[in-house]
Amino acid sequence: LDLVDVRSSLRSGMWRNVGIERHGTKLKDMRDMCDFWARYTVSSIFDDVMGWETQNMLTIAALMSRAAEWRRETRGGQCRVDFPDMDESLEVHALWKAGSDQPTLRWVKAGAEALA
């Protein structure tokens, strides 16, 4: 397993697919790439820092891709080309848990109750 290759692929994939301009198809491609590399690295036990860092990078990339794919709107510095408008129903914090396909939602506004 060439960790330099994994990291290079991960960096370029994140910039190309989860950068400033986003699209649902590219976000799914990035999730698939993370799943592919995770099959080789996440269950491995490494003797050096680079291996552990690569596992952490894959975990964060997978979470970012999944959260960006779920949030179907343009907000802040990121632009969803396929969903160019803001969606007020998504003014929430999305709390992702391991093994869950959907986040737990909490309203951003103070005093609002949790959605789930």
C-alpha positions in Angstrom: 0.0 0.0 0.0 1.5 3.3 -1.1 0.4 5.9 1.4 1.9 8.7 -0.6 -0.4 7.7 -3.5 -3.5 7.5 -1.2 -2.8 10.9 0.2 -2.2 12.5 -3.2 -5.4 10.9 -4.6 -7.3 12.1 -1.5 -6.0 15.7 -1.7 -6.8 16.1 -5.4 -10.2 14.4 -5.1 -11.2 16.6 -2.3 -10.2 19.8 -4.1 -11.8 18.6 -7.4 -15.1 17.2 -5.9 -15.6 18.8 -2.4 -14.0 22.2 -3.0 -15.7 25.6 -3.4 -18.0 24.6 -6.3 -19.9 21.3 -5.6 -22.2 19.0 -7.4 -24.1 16.0 -6.1 -22.5 13.6 -8.6 -19.0 14.7 -7.7 -19.7 14.5 -4.0 -20.9 10.9 -4.5 -17.7 10.2 -6.5 -15.7 11.4 -3.6 -17.6 9.3 -1.2 -17.0 6.2 -3.4 -13.2 7.1 -3.5 -13.1 7.3 0.3 -14.9 4.0 0.6 -12.4 2.4 -1.9 -9.3 3.7 0.0 -10.8 2.9 3.4 -11.1 -0.8 2.5 -7.2 -0.8 2.3 -6.3 1.6 5.1 -8.9 2.0 7.9 -8.5 -1.6 9.2 -4.7 -1.5 8.9 -2.4 -1.0 11.9 0.5 1.2 11.0 3.9 1.6 12.6 4.4 5.2 11.6 2.6 8.5 11.9 1.9 8.8 8.2 -0.3 5.7 8.3 -2.4 7.1 11.2 -2.6 10.5 9.5 -3.8 8.9 6.3 -6.6 7.0 8.2 -7.6 10.3 9.9 -7.6 12.1 6.5 -9.9 9.5 5.0 -12.3 9.7 7.9 -12.6 13.4 7.7 -12.9 13.3 3.8 -15.7 10.8 4.1 -17.6 12.8 6.7 -17.1 16.1 4.7 -18.3 14.4 1.5 -21.3 12.8 3.1 -22.4 16.0 4.9 -21.9 18.1 1.8 -23.9 15.7 -0.3 -26.7 15.7 2.3 -26.9 19.5 2.5 -28.6 20.3 -0.8 -28.2 24.0 -0.9 -25.7 26.8 -1.4 -24.5 28.3 1.9 -21.5 30.3 3.0 -18.4 29.8 0.9 -19.5 26.6 -0.9 -21.7 26.7 -4.0 -23.9 23.7 -4.9 -24.2 24.0 -8.6 -27.2 21.6 -8.6 -28.9 23.5 -5.7 -28.0 27.2 -6.1 -30.4 28.6 -3.5 -30.3 28.7 0.3 -32.9 26.5 2.0 -34.1 27.9 5.4 -35.2 24.4 6.4 -31.5 23.5 6.5 -30.6 26.1 9.2 -29.5 23.2 11.4 -26.4 21.5 12.8 -26.2 18.1 11.3 -24.7 15.7 13.9 -23.2 12.6 12.2 -22.7 9.3 14.0 -20.7 6.3 12.9 -22.8 3.8 11.1 -25.7 6.2 10.5 -26.9 7.1 7.0 -28.6 10.3 8.2 -27.6 13.0 10.7 -29.4 14.0 13.8 -30.6 17.6 13.3 -30.6 20.4 15.8 -31.9 23.9 15.0 -29.3 26.6 14.8 -31.5 29.2 16.4 -31.3 29.4 20.2 -34.3 27.9 21.9 -35.5 25.8 19.0 -36.1 22.1 19.7 -34.3 19.3 18.0 -35.8 17.9 14.9 -34.8 14.3 15.7 
